[in-house]
Amino acid sequence: MNARLLLVLSLVAATPLPAFADAIRVSLEGRAAVGEKLPALLVHIEEPIAGFEVKLKRGDGKVVEVKGGGKPGVTRRIELEQPEGRFHYEGELVVRFPNGESGSMPLSLDTELNGPLRLDVRPEDVDVAGRKLRFQLSRPAGHVELTVLMDTGKKAFEGEVPFKGEVAGTPLSLSWPPAEGRVMKISLRAFDTSDFYTGVDLFPWRVDIPHEEVSFASGRADIPAAERGKLDRSHALIAEALAKYGRFAAVRLYVLGHTDTVGATADNRELSLKRARSIAAAFRQRGLKVPIFYEGFGEESLAVRTPDETAEAGNRRAEYIIAVEDPTLDGAPFSPRWRKL
């Protein structure tokens, strides 16, 4: 999480001595992020002084007392240790001068120490067809910077969208206008009302490659010589798609294997995994240099619903998917454990 510190000064109006006004200037780093810095009161010494003392009482009763001094041009940084959250301080700054006189300035300041800003976006919150995105923030929403990149290389939207300080956890939504092509990348940078921000890049894009199915011998995972021409033609289609879309993102190839319902479920899953690996290896041998992942689903994700022990050719199939991230699979029987070739 990144943060931007803002200089904020919130002092009770007072009429200090002329010498005091010339000798001391104060400012406040009122906002900070956990693990980076603490809020701090800055005492800028402009003229010779004998010393100063800061006395503050935090809203929860914690007392801060700091003494210091320095030559003209020196700035003393007084860190205000506090828990995460917003706090108010009241107190005074007392300055002693070389001639023995002293003066004071009332202080009233507000600070904010923030932990990491969390941005929650679930896969089901990305509605590509409806051109909508839903999300939640862990603190009040300030604004977002949104970029939607299409697979044509053009942007459907790039700009800032304001919010109205909606409280933490409020469902928020964004939309974008129609554009040619498919959404490849959604970049979202979300800011809270204190200008702390966090971001995420989403890649809902995928391309399914149409192809001829490889026919394997019963119970075997090696590719018959007579079937290799099918892989040659599929390889050409995949290479064409990679050349077209690989300019806009680092893409991958995913190979999914499936079987019919003849045989034991566990055996079919293992067989489909081996066949998917054989196909993936064949594409690598034909020169594909992108990362290739594979998984076997056996009889657990049927294209044609059949009873058990049914030799349905439509279920003996593979899928070739080009994507940037692990693709979302509708109706997947389990979470894939993608193996990298």
TAKAMO-V124595 format. One record per backbone hydrogen bond with DSSP energy under -0.5 kcal/mol. NH is the residue of the N-H (numbers start at 1). CO is the residue of the C=O. Records with the same first field share a line. If there is no record, write none. Layout:
# TAKAMO-V124595
NH->CO + CO
This chain:
# TAKAMO-V124595
2->197
8->6 + 28
21->17
22->18
23->19
24->20
25->44
27->42
29->40
30->6 + 28
31->6
32->112
34->114
36->33
37->33
40->29
41->78
42->27 + 40
43->41 + 76
44->25 + 42
45->43 + 74
46->23 + 44
47->23
50->96
51->96
52->68
53->94
54->66
55->53 + 92
56->64
57->90
58->62
59->88
61->58
64->56
66->54
68->52
73->45
74->71
76->43
77->75
78->41 + 76
79->77
80->39
81->79
85->113
87->111
89->109
90->57
91->107
92->55
93->105
94->53 + 92
95->103
96->51
97->101
100->97
103->95
105->93
107->91
108->10
109->89
111->87
112->30
113->85
114->32 + 112
120->136
121->119
125->122
126->123
127->125 + 132
128->126
131->127 + 128
132->127
133->174
134->125
135->172
136->120
138->118
141->166
142->191
143->191
144->161
145->189
146->144 + 159
147->187
148->157
149->147 + 185
150->154
151->182
153->150
156->148 + 154
157->148
159->146
161->144
163->142
165->141
169->137
170->167
172->135
174->133
176->131
184->149
185->149
186->202
187->147 + 185
188->186 + 200
189->145
190->188 + 198
191->143
192->196
193->140
195->192
197->2
198->190
200->188
202->186
205->184
207->322
209->207 + 320
210->208
216->214
220->217
224->222
227->224
228->225
230->227
231->227
232->228
233->229
234->230
235->231
236->232
237->233
238->234
239->235
240->236
241->237
242->238
243->239
244->240
245->241
246->242
248->245
249->245
251->249
252->323
253->291
254->321
255->293
256->319
257->295
258->317
259->298
261->310
263->261
268->264
269->265
270->266
271->267
272->268
273->269
274->270
275->271
276->272
277->273
278->274
279->275
280->276
281->277
282->278
283->279
284->280
285->281
286->282
287->284
288->283
293->253
294->339
295->255
297->257
300->297
309->261
310->307
311->309
312->310
313->311
315->312
316->312 + 313
317->315
319->256
321->254 + 319
322->207
323->252 + 321
324->205
329->327
330->328
332->329
336->334
338->336
339->294
341->292
